[in-house]
Amino acid sequence: MQTITEIAIQKAERGVFTREQAALWVGSRSERLDGLLKRAVATGEVWRVHRGLYCLSDQYSQGRINPLELAQRIHGPSYISLETALSYHGWIPEAVHAITSVSLGRSRTFESPVGLFSFTRVPQSRFLAGVRRIREEGGDSFFMATPLKALADHVYVHQRAWQSAAPVVDSLRVDHEFLAELGGDLFDEVMTAYKSGRVSRFLVGLREDLKL
């Protein structure tokens, strides 16, 4: 009989699978399935990412695991934002050690063999305003905040009293040339999302500073 690892190598899309998928593979939802999963995890061939969510270890995944895509499967609805999004877009120079996301649910943090995943609640009336679906080569797909959306989320989460471009440049070390690339249409879109007066004042002030 094939092990869960052997089956997952053949069938798990980009190396990630759920308990329900494993049950279909082996034709069992009972203690037998739990035993197979526990054995695979114990040997280090399979990693338990979150309750009911697994992935092949580095030895077997051959680099197929994308933490940005995995974040959406750990906790949702959510989108990549804050430091991870700003780093992804090349707006901040620092390396990011945790995958930071924004969600509508309560704030949560998950530690896993793949990495640290942080989800922060940001109340919004239009959750995906200023968010884009990214499709990378190889089929990876995930929701990613635009830089302006990530900045707005940063202001909310860290309770910044920013109302111009200066603190963005000084505190986050964002190059002013990046800010100059922002367009009025994106401001119009992102400004519809937030209920927070603090975020609204930031977006209005930044837009006026950029003369958009």
N, C-alpha and C positions, 0 to 999 in steps of 0.2 A: 504494500500500500504506500502511495506517495505521502510524503510529509506535507504539512501546510506550506513550508518554505518552498518545496519543489513545485507545488501547485501555484503559489503566488508568483513565482518567477515567470511562469507561463501566462498567468491570467490577470494579475493585478495591474491595473492601468497606472503606468509610471511608478510602480512599486508600492502603491497605497491601496489598502482594502479595509473593509469593515467586517465586523463579526457576522453580519447578515450575509455578506458575500461569501465568507468562508463556510457558512452553514450550507449554502447552495452548492459549493464545490464538493463538500464531503458528504452531502445528503444527511446531515444531522444537526440538530440544535440542542442536543443533550450534553450530558457530562463528557461524552466522548469528544465533542468539539472543544469544550473547555480544556480538556486534557491535552489535545493536540496543540492548542494555542499556547497553553502554559509551557509545554515542552519546547516549543519554538522560541518563546521569549526567554526561557531559562538558558538555552544554548547560545543566546545572543544573535540568532539568525534573523529573528523578527523583533521589532521594537514596538512596544505598546505606547502609542502617542497620547491617547486619551481614551476614556471609557468607550469601548466598542470600535475604536479606530486604531489600525495597525499599519506598519510599513516595514518593508524589508530593510535590514541593516545595510550599512555602507558596503559591506563585503558582497552583498547580493544585489543591491539596487543599481550598481554601476552608475551612480550619479544621477539617477532619475528623480530623486526626491527634491522637489522645489519647495522650500519653506514658505514662500509667499503664497503659493497655491494651497499648501497644507493648512495655513492659518484659517482660510475660509471654511475648511471642513471641521476644524476644531471647535469653532464658536461662531455662530452667525445669527442673524445677518450682520456682516461686518465688512469693512474694507481696510486696506493697508493705508496708514496715514502717519502723521506726526514725524518722528525722526526717521523712520524707515522709508517713508515716502519721499521726504526731502533728500535723503541720501540716494535713493533710487534715481531721482531726477538730477542728481549731481549738484544740488543747491547748497549742501553743507559738506564740509571736508571730512568730518569725523566718521570713522567706521562705526556701524551700528551693531551692537551685540545681541539685541533682542528684536524680535519682529513685533512692531507696534501697530496696533489696529484700533479702529473706532467701531463701537457697536451701539445698538439701541438697548441691549440688555445690560445687566449690572456689570460693573468692572470686574474683571477676573484675570488671573495670571496662571499660566500652565507651564510647568517645567517638563521637558521631554528629552529623550536622547537626541532628537533632531535639533533642539535648541529651546530658548525661552520665548514664550508667546505671551504678549501683554495686550489685553483688550480693555479699552476705557470707554465708559458710557458718555456720549455727547448727545443731549436731547436736540432733535431737529424736526422741522416740519417737512423737509424734503431731504431724506437721508442720502440719496445718491446724487444730489445736485453738486456739480463740481467733481464728480467721480467718474473714472473711465474704466472700461474693461480692457485689460491688457492681455494680448495673446502673443506669447513668445514662441520662438522657433522650437519645435518639438511638441507643441500642443498645450503647453502650460497656459492656464487662464486664471486670472484673478482680478478683483476690483481694486483699483489704486486711486488714491486722492491725487488730484492735480496739485501742483505746488501751492497755489493760492488756498485751496481747501485745506491742505495740510497746515499751512500757517494759521488759518482761522481756527482749526482744531487745537493747535498749540496754544493760542491765546486763551481759548476756553479752558482747556485742561490745566494749564499752569497759571490761570487767573492773571494774565498780563494786562496792564493798563496802557497798552500801546495804541497810539493814534496817528502814527506816521511811519515812514520807511526807516528812519534812523535806528530805532531799537532792533529792527529785524537785521539790519546790517551789523550793528554793534554786538548784539547778544548772540545771534545765530551765525554770524560771519557769512551771511548771504551776500554775494556780489551784487552791487546795485544794477549791473547790466542784466542780471536775471529778472529783477523786478521790472525793469524797463520793457521786458518782453511780454508782460501781462497785458491782456486786452480788456476793453470795456465789456465785451460780451460775457467773458468769464466772471467778471465782477457781478454783472447782472444776475448770472446764474447762481453763484455762490451766496449772494446776499439774500436769496429767497429761502435759504435752508435754516437759518438760525433764529431761535427765539431769544437768545442772550443779547442784552443790550451792550455788554462789553465787546462781544464779537462784532456787532453791528457798527459800533463806534470805531473799532479798528479798521474794518473794511472801508468805511466812509473816509476816514482820515488817510488811509493808505492810498485810496483812489484819488483823493484831492492832491496828495503829495506827488503822485505820478501824473497829475493833470489828465486824467482819463474821463 
